Amino acid sequence: MASPVTATVGGTARPGGGLFRLLKLWTDPVIRVFVGGVDTARRIGAFTLISLGVLATKFGKSPRVIRPLVQQQILRAGVNVLPIVCFLGVALGVVIVGQTVLLLMQVGQEKLMGPLLVTVVVRELAPLTAALVVLARVGTAAVTELGTLRAVGEVEALEALGIDPIHYLVVPRLIGFTVSIVCLTVYMILFALVAGYVVAFLQGLSMGPAAFFRVIADGLSWVDFPLLALKTLGFGILTSQIICYHGLAEPLRLEDLGRATTRTVAHTLVASLLVDAVFLPVYLLI
């Protein structure tokens, strides 16, 4: 009886054939996912370059049409999402900031309060949380909206009328989502720090608000401000472009909208984590 790790080639037993087939069975799906991910990233990157090119070449054109669309997207992705972001900021302050401050006081390490809160809240949690909230609250609906326009042929109708779909549909979302994520990140940081201080003060923190925020300011470096701006801009651009890509770039039928929405959420989450990881070495050098 042949061994389970033996394969027969031309009538001759070849040891290790079964093990090779087992490894191939496990590695083939991983390779397919990797290759598919690389191809999707290439397509989204090309779509993003096209959108940025249209934004640069047609910036300022048709302001009476584009400006209201941009304001509408800021209202949807920014103003309407602000209550949720404020609530999450308070929750983040109560759970993370307040408990961290009290723990550092108990072990006598108040000098680490500023750098630790800056790293956890300002650099990491607030930007990523704001981007994911916009994705969950507005992004999935935007994919459905754009996919419906593509499925019923309205995108082709815009092209027939001589209207650039990228300029009319993508650029307002690119600007609106990016501005919204930048502003929501600032609000989340403020609400998290204020709520955290209130919780710590109610539990016995002897430090006044001026001293507390002075410690936070001392933990900041001047590099944090441009890096935070770049990170939130990156989140906004990628979120808007992945949403628009899955809604517009590929032919869709109405029954495909659910799968497109699922892919959008997955790809945006992975892209956000990759952007966050890109900034990690920079923060380690500060």
N, C-alpha and C positions, 0 to 999 in steps of 0.2 A: 504494500500500500504506500502511495507517495506521501512524502512529508508535506504538511501545510505550507511550508516555506520553500517548496520545490516546484518549479514549472518545467514542462516538457516542451522542448524546441527541437523539431526534426527528429523526434523519437528519442532524444537524449534529455535526461533530467538535468535541469539547471537550477542549482540551489538559489534561494532568495527570490524566486519569481513571485510567490504569493505575497511576500513582504513588500516587493516593489509595487504590486497591484494595490495593496492596502494603502501604501503611502500615496500613490497616484490618486486613489479614491478620496483621500483627505485633502490633498494639495490642489487638485483641479478646481474645486469650488472657490478656494482662497485666491487662486490665480485669476479666475474669471471675475471675481469681485474687484480685485485690484486693477485689472485691465479696464473693466467697466468704469471704475472710479476715476482712473486717469483720463479716460476718454470724456467722461462727463465734465471733469474739471477743465479740460481743454475747451470744450464747447461753451461752458459758462464763461471762461476767460475771454474767448473770442466775442461772445455776446456783450460782455462788460466793456471791452475795448470799443465795440461799435457804438454802444450807448454813450460812453464818455466822448467819443469822437463827434457824435451828433450834438451832445450838450455843448461841446467847445465850438463847433462850427455854426450852430444855430442859436447860440446864447443871445438873448435879447430880441429874437425874431418872434413875431406874433405874440407880443406881451399881453394883449387883451384876451387872448385865448388861453395861453399857457399859465399866466399868473393866477387866475382863479382856480385852475386845476391843481397847481402847487399848493395854494391855500387850502383847498379841499383835502388834499392828502395830509397836510400838517394837522388839520383839524381831526382827521380820522386817526392818524397814527400817533399824534402828539397830545392834543388837548383832550380828546376823549379817553385816552389811555392814562392820563395823569392821575386820576383817582386811584387806579389800581397800583400804579408805581408808588404813589405816596403811601398806600397801605403796606405794600411790600417793603418799602423803605423803613417804615415804623417797625414792622415785624423783624426785619434784619437788624435794626438797632436794638430791639429788646432781646433778641436771641443771641446775637453775635457780639455787638459792641458792649452792651451793658454787662454781660457775663464775663467778657474778656477783661474789662476794666476792673471788675471786682476780683477776679482771679489774680491778676497782676498785683493788686494791692495786697492780697493775702500773702503772697510770696515775696513781697518787698521789691518788686521789679517795676515800679512806676515809670522808670526811664525807658522801658520798652513799649510803653503805651502808644506813643506817637508812631514809631516805625511799624508796629504790628497792625494798628488800625489802618494806617495808610496802605499797607500791603494788602490786607484782606478786603477792605471796603472800597477804597478809592481805586486801586489798581486792578482788582480782580472781580469781586462780586458785583459791584454796581454796574459797570459797563456790560458785562455778560448778561446779567439779569434784565437790564433794560432792553437789550436786543432780543432776548427770548420772549419777553412780554409782548413786544411789538409783533414778533412772528406769530405768537399764539392768538393775539387779540385781533390783528388786522391782516397778517400775512396769508393765513389760510383762506379768508374771505376774498382777498385780492387775487389769489390763484384761481379760485372759482369764477370770479368776475371776468378775468382776462381769458380764461379757458372757454367760458361761454361765448365771449365775443369771437374767439377763434373758431369755435365749433359751428356757430351759426353763420359764419361768413362775413361778419361785420369788419374784420381786419382787412379782408380783400376789398370790401366796399370803400374803406378809407383810402386804400392804394388807388382804386379806380377814380376817386375824386381828386387825386393828386396830393393827398395828405400823408405825410410820413408817419407810420404807426409808432416808430420809436420816439419821435419828437412829441407826438400827441399822447401816447399811452405810457411810455417807459420813463421819459425824462421827468415828468411831474412826480412820479413815484420815487425815482432816484433822489431827487432833491427833498421831497417831503419826508421820506423815511429816514434819510440821513440826518436832516435837521432835527427831526423828532427824537431819534435815538441819542444824539448829542445832548439835547436839552433835558430829556428824561433821565439821563445819567447824572446830570448835575443835581436835579431834584432828588433823586434817590440817595445820593451821597449826603445831601443836607438833612433829609428826613432821618436817615439812619444814624447820623452822628448826634443830632438833637435828641432823638428818642433814646439812644443809648446813654447819653448823659443823664437824661431825666430818670431812667431806670436805675442807673448807678447812684445818682444823688439820693433817690428815695431809699436806697438800700445802705446808705451810710457813707457815700463818697464825700469827703471834706473839701474837695477842690471846687472852686467857683467856676462858672461857665467861661469867664475870660481866660482863666488859667488852663482849663481843659482844652479850649480851642487853640490856645497858644502852643500847647504840647503837640496837638495835631499839626499845626503849621510848622513847628520845628521838625516834625518827621517828614515833611514834604521837601522835595528838591525841586529846583527850577525845571529840571528835565521832566518831572512828572506832568507838568501842564501840556507841553507839546505831545508827549507820548499818550496822554489820556485823549487828547484831541485826535491824534492819528488812529488810535485804537477804535474810538467810537465812530470815526469816519469810515474806517474799514468795516466795522460791523454794519453800518448803515448801507454802504455801497453793496456789500456782498448780499445782505438780506434782500434788498430791493431787486438786485439783478437775478438772484436765484429764483425769486418769486416770479418775476417777469419772464425769465427764460422758460420755466415750466408752464407758464400760462400762455405764452405766445410763440416761442421759437419752434415748437414741434407741433405737427398736425394733431388735433385732438377731436375726439367725439365726446358727446355729453356723458357717455358711460365711462370715459377715461378720466373724468375730473377727480374722482376719489383717489385713484392711484397717483395722479399728478400732485395732489395735495399732500399725500403721504411722502412722496419723494422729496417734495419741497421742504417739509419739516426735517426729514433726515439729513438732507444735504446742507441745509442752513445750520443745523446743530453741529455737524462735523466741521463745516467751514468756520464757524465761530470759535470752536475749540482750537482749530489750527491757527487762526489769527491770534488767539490768546497765547498759544504756545510760542509763536514767533516773537512776541514781545518779552517772553520770560528771560532769555539770555540778556536782553538789554537791561531789564530791571535788576538782574543779579550783579551787573557791573556798576550800578549806581551806589 
